[in-house]
Amino acid sequence: MKRNYLKLLIILFGQLLTIMDIFIINVSIPSIQRDIHASHGEMQLMIAAYLIGFASFLITGGRLGDVYGRKKIFIGGLIFFMISSIACGISQGSVMLMISRLVQGISAALMAPQVLSMIQILFPVHRERTKAMGWYGITIGVGTVMGQFLGGYFSSLTVWEEPWRLIFFINIPICLIAIFFSVRILKESRISKKKSFDNWGVFLLSAGLFSMTYMLTVSEKEIFSVQNMLLMVISVVILIYFIKNQKDNLKNKKTYLIDFELFRYKNFNLGIVAVSFFFIMLDSYFYILSLFFQDGLMISPLKAGEIIVFQGLGFILASAFSVKLILRYGKKALMTGLGFIILILILQVIFFSGTTEFFWLFLLLFLHGVGVGSVIPSLANIALSGMSEKMIGNASGVYNTFQQVAAIIGIVAVGSVFYYFLGAKPLIQHYHKAFTMAILVNILCLIIVFAAVFKVPDDVLPQTKK
């Protein structure tokens, strides 16, 4: 069992990289834009490129692990992540940086499903798997905090002419360590020795998800423009055709990318609903909070980043102690965590204003992180619990895809609500009203998550005495 925890530590390096590189670039945007002479639109695409590549290839990454071996695809993802990070670091223009970030996102999509899959395989017993998922949650928190901290630290260095490049080069030693120990310690696992892959399915799914995520990530306030609506129609048509193609393949016993048997598992469906609405809430919350703090409360970007880091610290702490609560009280602990987040959001609406002392901002963000950290690890546990090894990679890819697409939808949809109530010439009271309305949407999402968790069978998250 101790060796399994060593394997867990190794694969969590991949999760750390995936999360860290979502956040590490945010603080460095002004210096990157200045040094490579990029326009606002090019910077937006550069940030979006990672998320587009990540969301578009998660299901493919999960299926590749099933067919060709999870260890092999995980290591391949690490190698390409390192190479693309080097390419990001040496980029001399916006086009090269955009392409490199896209490849970086695709590389992350190769790693992420293998992490969840191997956790389920290494820890089949509920108690040990719950502990492992606690470490998975801690890694998400550490990646969030490290990303924001290192992004700000490297960008402020004066010993390098363009110090922002270090935010990409820092990935090299992490990748090398993870590759070395992955080769030596991880064992291979896959569903069969027959290596057949649905290339047409990969093309259809990737094209559909790429069109959808591109439209969502670059739409900002113009979601209903002709270009965006055309992209949405194209993505929906492609994805409908993809589903029909996959069902035909399954019926005719041909190679497939998604096994729709997944959706016959009640806990998987409930887990997908829960994680989708939870991440619609979470990512949109960070988006509107940043706007509210900096534009509404006139808090500097550096100070706002410091405050939000406290959210990550609360997340890390909760991910550690929530394991015992989940094992002791089952899904009741999860529902309590959701209720706690709702309470903290209400308190933020009441107390966040231009006169709020920084102590209360730090405290309420920390407590919000505690609530989030007590929930996230168990959502994956719900969705993947009881899944056979044959389907675990496929399930992990689908789970991660719903999570990422939901996050993007949340930013666009809840962000639109925020901007609608903000108005054209906003004053401080307009920012508070817009923040309040967006938080109400977030609370509605959490109520849906609560209902989904309530319907989860008790044996998925059973109560134990020790």
Residue pairs with C-beta under 8 A, 6 or more apart in sequence:
1 128
3 185
4 122
4 123
4 128
5 132
6 185
7 118
7 122
7 185
7 186
7 187
8 119
8 122
8 123
8 132
8 135
10 178
10 181
10 182
10 185
10 186
11 74
11 114
11 115
11 118
11 119
11 182
11 186
12 115
12 135
12 136
12 139
13 78
13 174
13 177
13 178
14 74
14 77
14 78
14 111
14 112
14 114
14 115
14 178
15 111
15 112
15 115
15 136
15 139
15 140
15 143
16 139
16 142
16 143
16 146
16 174
17 78
17 81
17 108
17 111
17 143
17 171
17 174
17 175
17 178
18 54
18 108
18 111
18 112
18 143
19 139
19 140
19 143
19 144
19 147
20 143
20 144
20 146
20 147
20 150
21 50
21 85
21 104
21 108
21 147
21 171
22 50
22 51
22 143
22 147
23 143
23 144
23 147
23 148
23 151
24 146
24 147
24 148
24 150
24 151
24 167
25 32
25 47
25 50
25 151
25 167
26 47
26 147
26 148
26 151
27 148
27 151
27 152
27 155
27 301
27 305
28 151
28 154
28 155
28 164
28 167
29 43
29 47
31 155
31 162
31 163
31 164
32 38
32 43
32 46
32 97
32 164
33 40
33 43
35 162
35 164
36 91
36 92
36 93
36 94
36 97
37 93
37 94
38 46
38 94
38 97
39 94
42 94
42 98
43 94
44 217
44 218
44 220
45 94
45 98
45 218
46 94
46 97
46 98
46 101
47 101
47 217
48 213
48 214
48 217
48 218
49 98
49 99
49 101
49 102
49 105
50 101
50 102
50 104
50 105
50 108
51 105
51 213
51 217
51 404
51 407
51 408
52 102
52 105
52 210
52 213
52 214
52 217
53 101
53 102
53 103
53 104
53 105
53 106
53 108
53 109
54 105
54 106
54 108
54 109
54 112
54 404
55 105
55 109
55 209
55 213
55 401
55 404
55 405
55 408
56 105
56 106
56 109
56 205
56 206
56 209
56 210
56 213
57 105
57 106
57 109
57 110
57 206
58 109
58 112
58 113
58 397
58 398
58 400
58 401
58 404
59 113
59 205
59 257
59 258
59 394
59 397
59 398
59 401
60 109
60 202
60 205
60 206
60 257
60 397
61 73
61 77
61 109
61 110
61 111
61 112
61 113
61 114
61 397
62 113
62 114
62 117
62 393
62 394
62 395
62 396
62 397
62 398
62 400
63 197
63 198
63 257
63 258
63 393
63 394
63 397
64 73
64 110
64 197
64 393
65 73
65 74
65 113
65 114
65 117
65 190
65 393
66 190
66 191
66 390
66 392
66 393
66 394
67 190
67 191
67 192
67 195
67 196
67 197
68 190
68 195
68 197
69 188
69 189
69 190
70 114
70 117
70 118
70 121
70 188
70 189
70 190
70 393
71 114
71 182
71 186
71 187
71 188
71 189
72 188
73 110
73 114
74 110
74 111
74 114
74 115
74 118
74 182
74 186
75 179
75 182
75 183
76 110
77 107
77 108
77 109
77 110
77 111
77 114
78 107
78 111
78 175
78 178
78 179
78 182
79 175
79 179
80 103
80 106
80 107
80 110
81 104
81 107
81 108
81 111
81 171
81 175
82 171
82 172
82 175
82 176
82 179
83 103
84 100
84 101
84 103
84 104
84 107
85 100
85 104
85 168
85 169
85 171
85 172
85 175
86 168
86 169
86 172
87 96
87 99
87 100
87 103
88 97
88 100
88 101
88 104
88 168
89 165
89 166
89 168
89 169
90 165
91 97
91 100
109 400
112 396
112 400
113 393
113 396
113 397
113 400
114 393
114 396
115 136
115 396
116 136
116 380
116 384
116 392
116 396
116 399
116 400
117 392
117 393
117 396
118 186
118 189
119 129
119 132
119 133
119 136
120 129
120 384
120 387
120 392
120 396
121 189
121 389
121 392
122 132
123 129
123 131
123 132
126 385
126 461
126 462
126 464
127 327
127 464
129 381
130 323
130 326
130 327
130 377
130 378
130 381
130 461
131 323
133 323
133 377
133 378
133 380
133 381
134 319
134 320
134 322
134 323
134 377
135 319
136 377
136 380
137 315
137 318
137 319
137 322
137 373
137 376
137 377
138 316
138 319
138 320
140 315
140 319
140 376
141 312
141 313
141 315
141 316
141 319
141 369
141 373
142 312
142 316
144 311
144 312
144 315
145 309
145 312
145 313
145 316
148 305
148 308
148 309
148 312
149 309
150 167
150 170
151 167
152 302
152 305
154 163
154 164
154 166
154 167
154 170
155 163
155 164
155 167
156 163
157 163
157 166
160 166
189 389
191 389
191 390
191 393
196 255
197 255
198 246
198 249
198 254
198 255
198 256
198 257
200 245
201 242
201 245
201 246
201 249
201 255
201 256
201 257
201 258
202 257
204 238
204 239
204 241
204 242
204 245
205 239
205 242
205 257
205 258
207 238
208 235
208 236
208 238
208 239
208 242
209 235
209 239
209 401
209 405
210 235
211 231
211 232
211 234
211 235
211 238
212 231
212 232
212 235
212 236
212 239
212 405
213 404
213 405
213 408
214 231
215 223
215 228
215 231
215 232
215 235
216 223
216 405
216 408
216 409
216 411
216 412
217 408
219 225
219 228
219 412
220 415
221 416
221 419
222 228
223 412
223 416
246 256
246 257
246 258
246 260
247 260
248 254
249 255
249 256
250 256
250 259
250 260
258 394
258 398
259 391
259 394
261 391
262 268
262 387
262 391
262 394
262 395
262 398
263 269
265 386
265 387
266 457
267 382
267 383
267 385
267 386
267 456
267 457
267 460
268 383
268 384
268 387
268 395
270 382
270 383
270 452
270 453
270 455
270 456
271 379
271 380
271 382
271 383
271 384
271 399
271 452
271 456
272 383
272 398
272 399
272 402
273 448
273 449
273 452
274 379
274 382
274 383
274 449
274 452
274 453
275 379
275 380
275 383
275 399
275 402
275 403
275 406
276 402
276 403
276 405
276 406
277 406
277 445
277 446
277 448
277 449
277 452
278 375
278 376
278 379
278 406
278 445
278 446
278 449
279 403
279 404
279 406
279 407
279 410
280 406
280 407
280 409
280 410
280 413
280 414
280 445
281 410
281 414
281 442
281 445
281 446
281 449
282 372
282 407
282 410
283 406
283 407
283 408
283 410
283 411
284 410
284 411
284 413
284 414
284 415
284 438
284 441
284 442
285 345
285 414
285 438
285 439
285 442
286 308
287 410
287 411
287 414
287 415
288 414
288 415
288 418
288 434
288 435
288 438
288 439
289 308
290 304
290 308
291 418
292 352
292 431
292 432
292 434
292 435
293 299
293 304
293 307
294 300
294 301
294 304
295 426
295 431
296 354
296 426
296 428
296 431
296 432
296 435
297 352
297 353
297 354
297 356
297 428
297 431
298 354
299 307
303 358
307 358
307 361
307 362
307 365
308 365
310 362
310 365
310 366
310 369
311 365
311 366
311 368
311 369
311 372
312 369
313 366
313 369
314 365
314 366
314 367
314 368
314 369
314 370
314 371
314 372
314 373
315 369
315 370
315 372
315 373
315 376
316 369
316 373
317 369
317 370
317 373
318 337
318 369
318 370
318 371
318 372
318 373
318 374
319 373
319 374
319 376
319 377
322 333
322 337
322 373
322 374
322 375
322 377
322 378
323 377
325 333
325 374
326 333
326 334
326 378
326 461
327 463
327 464
327 466
328 463
328 464
329 336
329 463
330 458
330 461
330 462
330 463
331 378
331 453
331 454
331 456
331 458
331 460
331 461
332 463
333 374
334 374
334 375
334 378
334 453
334 461
335 450
335 453
335 454
336 374
337 371
337 374
337 375
338 371
338 375
338 446
338 449
338 450
338 453
339 450
340 367
340 370
340 371
340 374
341 368
341 371
341 372
341 375
341 446
342 443
342 446
342 447
344 364
344 367
344 368
344 371
345 368
345 439
345 442
345 443
345 446
346 439
346 443
347 364
348 364
348 368
348 439
349 435
349 436
349 439
351 360
351 364
352 361
352 364
352 432
352 435
353 432
354 428
375 449
378 461
380 399
381 460
381 461
382 453
382 456
382 460
382 461
383 395
383 399
384 392
384 395
384 396
384 399
385 460
385 461
386 460
387 395
410 445
413 441
414 438
414 441
414 442
415 438
417 434
417 437
417 438
417 441
418 434
418 435
418 437
418 438
419 434
420 434
420 437
421 430
421 433
421 434
421 437
421 438
422 430
422 431
422 433
422 434
423 430
426 434
